[in-house]
Amino acid sequence: MRPALRGAALVLGAVWTLPNTLIGLVGGLAGLPFGAHCRWRRADLALVFDRWPWGPGGAITFGNVILHTGDSLDVRCTTYAHRAAWCEDAPIRLADHERAHVYQYMVLGPLFLPLYLLFGGVSVRNRFERAADRYALTGRGWWPWPRP
């Protein structure tokens, strides 16, 4: 894709998912007094709040914001399918998995959260999570519906 076209698509995607990003910003800013640290990760197209103080561990994405309970997204983790004993996958980078969700948000905008919940929320059965794992494993396939 041409650089100018890619840039325009990224800007439009960021604007389209802005309502979701605002949810993430509110959550991230609420974590700052409790030890969260904020930084821009250009490669992930996201503002990341590391050491976010709430949740069971790991990360959650809202638009162009990632709330992460650890010190860095550059850690290895297992896929949802691996954790559910569906298969034996190699470890993935958490940053790659969350970047797939950023892409999904940028395409679906305000439709992302209702669709994500409709397809099962945080679950191995959720096509959004399986697509994010596929992307983290292969670098391709972040879109949750297969091409015809």
Secondary structure by P-SEA (a helix, b strand, c coil): ccaaaaaaaaaaaaaaaaaaaaaaaaaaaaacccbbbbbbccccccccccccccccccccccccbbbbccccccbbbbcccccccccccccccaaaaaaaaaaaaaaaccaaaaaaaaacccccccaaaaaaaaaaaccccccccccc
